[in-house]
Amino acid sequence: MSGNIWAEFEKLIAPAPLLIGTVAAIRADGLVSITLPDGSTITARGSGTVGNAVYVQDGVIQGNAPTMPIDVVTLY
């Protein structure tokens, strides 16, 4: 075990999910509004082009995503 107990604790926490969405708008404050496949909207830091698909993780745009058809399935 290392001397940094916080680093050990962070290893136990699952990473934030990698989401895919479409850039809806680039706001004046530099954030980007992204529409997810379920219709909800989130904001993220980074850059993108309106209408393009992007990967988003933990509030940061990770890069461009391929434009492909998306099916949303809800499990109960």
N, C-alpha and C positions, 0 to 999 in steps of 0.2 A: 504494500500500500504506500502511495506517495505521501509526502508531507502536506499536500494541499487537499484538505477535506472537501472543499467546495468542488474541485475538479472531480473527485470521486463521486460526489452526489450527482453532478451533472451527467455522468455516465449512466445513471439509473433512469433518467428522464427521457422519454421518447422524443425524437426530433419533431419539429413542426411539420405538418403534412405539406406536400408539394401540390399546389392547386394549379388549375388551368382556367383562364378566363379571357375575355375579350376587352381590349382597351375601349372604354366608353368616352372618356374625356381626359384632357390634361388640364389640371386646375392651375389657377394663377399662383398658388403657393408652392408649385413645383411637384405636388403629389399627383398620382395618376389614379383615376377612378376606373375600376375593373368590374365588369359584370360576369358573374360566375354562371355555369350552366343551369343552376337551379333558379336563376333570376335575381339572386341577391347581389348586392354591390359592396365592394370593399375598396379601400384606398391603400396604395403602396408607394414606396419610394422607388425611384428609378426612371427609366425612360421607355417610351413605346410610341407607336403610331396608332391613332384612332382607327378601330376596325380590325387591328391585328390581334392574334392570339398570343398570350404570354404565359410563362410559368411564374408563379408567385409562391414564395415560401417565407413565412414569418414576417410579412409586411414589406418584403423586398422583391422587386421583379428580378428573376434569375436569368431571363432571356426569352427569346422568341420561341413560340411553340408552333407545331405544324397545324395548319387549318384542316381539320378533319371533322366528319360528322360525330356528334356526341350524343349518346343515349344516357338519360338519367333514370336510374332504377332506385325506387324507394323500398326498403325492406322493413317490414313490421314484425 
